[in-house]
Amino acid sequence: MTERIQFLAYCIEIYKEAKSMKGNEVHALFEKYGVLDYVYDCYDALHTTCREYTIEDIDEFIAVRRNKLKVES
């Protein structure tokens, strides 16, 4: 398993715990807003940050994508 894939799994796990969600719920949320691609593409920067920052960054990314989708609707 590549380091990037391991990091994606890590992000799903920490987000799941932080938000009291199930793994499949987090995966669906990440898929809906493109978080998996974002985390994969930004691996070099994100994997060096702390758990709390990673969760915050994902929350901000989702918020921006959610707002963008609302505007496009």
N, C-alpha and C positions, 0 to 999 in steps of 0.2 A: 504494500500500500504506500502510495507516495505521501510525502510530508503534507502536501496541500490537501489531499483527501483526508488525512488524519486530522488536520486542522479544521476542516469542514465538520467532521464528526464531533470534534471538541466544541465547536461553536454551537452546534445543535444541542449538545448536552448541557453546556453552561447556560444557554438561553432557556432551555426547558426548565432547569432548576430555578433560575432567577424569576421566571414568570409563572411557575407552577403549572406548566403545560405538559402534555404528553408529547413524546417524540414525533409521532405522526402529525400532530397539530403544528408543531414547530416546522417540520419539513414542509407541510402544505403552505404555511405562512411564508416561509423562505422562498418557495417556488413561486407563489403568487406575486411577490414583490421583487423577485430577481436577486434575493440576498445570496443565494448559493454562488451565482456568477460573480457578484460583487466581492464576496469573501475570497473566492478562488483567485480572482484577478488582483486583489489587493493583499494577497498573502504576505508578500515581502514586508509590507508596513505593519499589517495587523498582527502577525504572529509574534511580534516583539513587544506587544502591549500587554497590560495587565487585564485580568478577567473583567473587571468592572468597566474599563474603557472599551473593551471589545463589545460588551453588551450595550453600552451607551451608543457606540458607533452604529451598531446594527439597528437600534431603536430609531436613531436619527435618519438612517437610510430608509427604513420602512416608512417613517413619517413623510419624508420628501416624496417617495414613490406613491404613497397613498394620496397625498395632495395633488400630485401630478395626474394621477388617474381620475380624480374627482373633476379636475379642470377639463380634461379631455372628454369627459362624459357629456 
